[in-house]
Every structure is written in structure tokens, then in C-alpha cells.
Amino acid sequence: MKTYEYYINIDERGEFCSDVRDENNKTIAEFRCVEEFREDGFGDLRSINDVNEYLISIGILKSDDNLVWG
């Protein structure tokens, strides 16, 4: 089991940027468009649970990994 951190770097005036970092502070996933994420059926990038489910579904995280706010 590993712990990953989720950071929302920008969320204002229509701009959004977030990333997920591993235990070595290396970015393993980056997101730029809230609307595309929603339109693709994955929920909301402002929800750590939705991001966690998405990363598990595409094989980046394992189901026993932890995703926490950074």
C-alpha cells in the first residue's frame, strides 16, 4: 500500500490545474480541465474520491493505495 497526495494548484476564473504526487513528490498524474473530466463520466476533479476512483480505474493506483490531500 502506498500513499499519494492530491494537489489542486489553480482553481479560479475558469482555470484549473491539479496533480497527484507519489511518495517521492514526483507527479504521476496531472489534470487541467474539470469539464472534460465530467463529460467523460468521471465526476468532479474537486472531489478526491472521484479522482481516486478514476486513477484506480485506469490502473495508476491500486485499490489498497491511499490518496490524500496534499
MORAMO-V523338 format. One record per backbone hydrogen bond with DSSP energy under -0.5 kcal/mol. CO is the residue of the C=O (numbers start at 0). NH is the residue of the N-H. E is the energy in kcal/mol with one decimal. If there is no record, write none. Layout:
CO|NH|E, CO|NH|E
This chain:
1|65|-3.1, 3|67|-2.8, 4|6|-0.5, 4|20|-2.8, 5|69|-2.9, 6|8|-0.8, 6|18|-2.3, 9|16|-2.2, 11|14|-2.5, 14|11|-1.5, 16|8|-2.2, 16|9|-1.9, 17|30|-2.9, 18|6|-3.0, 19|27|-3.2, 19|28|-1.2, 20|4|-2.3, 21|24|-2.1, 25|21|-2.6, 28|19|-2.6, 30|17|-2.5, 32|36|-1.7, 33|37|-2.2, 34|38|-3.1, 35|39|-2.0, 36|41|-2.1, 37|40|-2.2, 43|46|-1.8, 45|47|-0.6, 46|50|-2.2, 47|51|-2.4, 48|52|-2.5, 49|53|-2.2, 50|54|-2.6, 51|55|-2.0, 52|56|-2.4, 53|57|-1.6, 54|59|-2.0, 54|60|-1.6, 55|58|-1.2, 61|64|-1.9, 65|3|-3.2, 65|67|-0.5, 67|5|-3.0
